[in-house]
Every structure is written in structure tokens, then in C-alpha cells.
């Protein structure tokens, strides 16, 4: 082969097929797609159920297919977090106040719809560790997620496996081994992830549990701050000055429209065990806060 300056070219150690047609990325996305009018948790469950259909009825699953399904579940988790943050910015006044001073790119402001604009807030956030997810809720929405140690440990473990799949075609790297436990993984460097059907099912099951825990924790924290309980009169006056007040009349008939906005964001109609009715969940929430106030006053 002769190169451009007419000298011999020895670089062609493999035969290169010329690119004769470029990929039109704008034609690869579904222009007709409309966001489903379901809660973020139901979006996650629906997506996870679709991934299940790719393999659960098979007698066996190849290493490659298991990896693809595994990455699909992780993508469903990230999509859930984004959808929930976006939904809270749209409906929750405290979340709106928290993000009001955050900057977004001009391009995002120019091209995003009002409903999707909060997506731009998450451009710099990652969801590949439990701390990253908690930081997203804390920094953007001023929400403190409470996840138990087992859920955090399990999610972080799964995230290390994801890193192997995305960056190393499933093979275990030294940093991943260190985080997973070098004592048990030192002999597995550069060995590929090999999920069997039971392993994949366990990953899917545990991710469901983790996402549901995130959902319930965020639900509790979001509702609690709509019905704050002050420590003393000084704090009460401070909160009232800042506009932090109880948003509820304690009567479902009066509050149902507002409550259903929150209920619809966090409840499930897809899961095997459906969420209790909005009225039932409202009563539980109000009764719980009233009881907390009674306990606080009893200590005086």
C-alpha cells in the first residue's frame, strides 16, 4: 500500500473496511414517543419487567446476554432517579426553592420543554454509587435520603460490577477488586463477570428492593417537610419568616387534590402489591405527624 506521500505503508496489519455509510443519529430515536403518565417507581418496575422478558423464560442465558440484561437494570435505576428528581422539581415547592438558584446551560434552557428542563440540572451528577444518589437529592432538592447499610452496601457492590461491564467488557479491574474486597477477589483480576440465571435474578430482585427503599425514603422526607415540626417557638417564628409552614388542613376533603400530587409521584399501580389508597396514606401521614407533635408537647 502507498500512502499520500508515495512511500510504503507498513501499518495495515489488519484489513480495514471503509465506512461507506454514516449513522444518522437523529433517525435512531422514536420521535413519536410520549412520556407515560405513571409514577417514577412504576416507570422503573415497567422497564425492569420488560428486561425480565428477555431472559426469564429461557432455559439458559449466555454470559453476554446476562451482561446486557444487567446493564439494562442499572439503566432503569438511573432513569428512575432522574424521573423522581424531575417530578419533585415540578410539583414540590421546597424542591423548587432549592433548585431556583442553580445554573443550567443556555442550550438546555433553549431546547428543553418546561417539563423536561429539570433534566439539565442533573448533567453533572452520577448515579454509580449510593453516595452519588444521596448527593443528588441533597444538593439539588435539599433532601436527606435514609438508606440502610445493607441496601447501600449491596448497591455499591452492584455498581462495581457495572463498572467492569461498561469499561472492561466484564473483566475485573484492580480498583473494582479493592472496593469489592481484595481478600476475596485478588485471584480474579481480568476474569470476566459470569452471571447465571440465579445471579441475574438476584441482582434484579435486590435492585428492586433498593429502588423501593429510595422511593419510600424520599416520600417520607418530602412529606415531612410539608408538615414541619418545630423544636421551639423561636424556630417556629424563624420557619414562618422563611415560609416554612404546615401545608395541610388535616382534612382529606380539603387536602386531597394537593396530597394526590405527591401520592401520584410515589405510589405504584404496577407492583404486585399496589400502594394503599391516597386517602389511607393521607390519614397515616397526618396521624403520624400529629402523634409526633403530641409526643413533643408531652416532654415539655
Rosetta blueprint (number, residue, H / E / L):
1 X L
2 X E
3 X L
4 X L
5 X L
6 X L
7 X L
8 X E
9 X L
10 X L
11 X L
12 X L
13 X L
14 X L
15 X L
16 X L
17 X L
18 X L
19 X L
20 X L
21 X L
22 X L
23 X L
24 X L
25 X H
26 X H
27 X H
28 X L
29 X L
30 X L
31 X L
32 X L
33 X L
34 X L
35 X L
36 X L
37 X L
38 X L
39 X L
40 X H
41 X H
42 X H
43 X H
44 X H
45 X H
46 X H
47 X H
48 X H
49 X H
50 X H
51 X H
52 X H
53 X L
54 X L
55 X L
56 X L
57 X L
58 X L
59 X L
60 X L
61 X L
62 X L
63 X H
64 X H
65 X H
66 X H
67 X H
68 X H
69 X H
70 X H
71 X H
72 X H
73 X H
74 X H
75 X H
76 X H
77 X H
78 X H
79 X H
80 X H
81 X H
82 X H
83 X H
84 X H
85 X H
86 X H
87 X H
88 X H
89 X H
90 X H
91 X H
92 X L
93 X H
94 X H
95 X H
96 X H
97 X H
98 X H
99 X H
100 X L
101 X L
102 X L
103 X L
104 X L
105 X L
106 X H
107 X H
108 X H
109 X H
110 X H
111 X H
112 X L
113 X L
114 X L
115 X L
116 X L
117 X H
118 X H
119 X H
120 X H
121 X H
122 X H
123 X L
124 X L
125 X L
126 X L
127 X L
128 X L
129 X L
130 X H
131 X H
132 X H
133 X H
134 X H
135 X H
136 X H
137 X H
138 X H
139 X H
140 X H
141 X H
142 X L
143 X L
144 X L
145 X L
146 X L
147 X L
148 X L
149 X H
150 X H
151 X H
152 X H
153 X H
154 X H
155 X H
156 X H
157 X H
158 X H
159 X H
160 X H
161 X H
162 X H
163 X H
164 X H
165 X H
166 X H
167 X H
168 X H
169 X L
170 X L
171 X E
172 X L
173 X L
174 X H
175 X H
176 X H
177 X H
178 X H
179 X H
180 X H
181 X H
182 X H
183 X H
184 X H
185 X H
186 X H
187 X H
188 X H
189 X L
190 X L
191 X L
192 X E
193 X L
194 X L
195 X L
196 X L
197 X H
198 X H
199 X H
200 X H
201 X H
202 X H
203 X H
204 X H
205 X H
206 X H
207 X H
208 X H
209 X H
210 X H
211 X H
212 X H
213 X H
214 X H
215 X H
216 X H
217 X H
218 X H
219 X H
220 X H
221 X H
222 X H
223 X H
224 X H
225 X L
226 X L
227 X L
228 X L
229 X L
230 X L
231 X L
232 X L
233 X H
234 X H
235 X H
236 X H
237 X H
238 X H
239 X H
240 X H
241 X H
242 X L
243 X L
244 X L
245 X L
246 X L
247 X L
248 X L
249 X L
250 X L
251 X L
252 X H
253 X H
254 X H
255 X H
256 X H
257 X H
258 X H
259 X H
260 X H
261 X H
262 X H
263 X H
264 X H
265 X H
266 X H
267 X L
268 X L
269 X L
270 X L
271 X L
272 X L
273 X L
274 X L
275 X L
276 X L
277 X L
278 X H
279 X H
280 X H
281 X H
282 X H
283 X H
284 X H
285 X H
286 X H
287 X H
288 X H
289 X H
290 X H
291 X H
292 X H
293 X H
294 X H
295 X H
296 X H
297 X H
298 X H
299 X L
300 X L
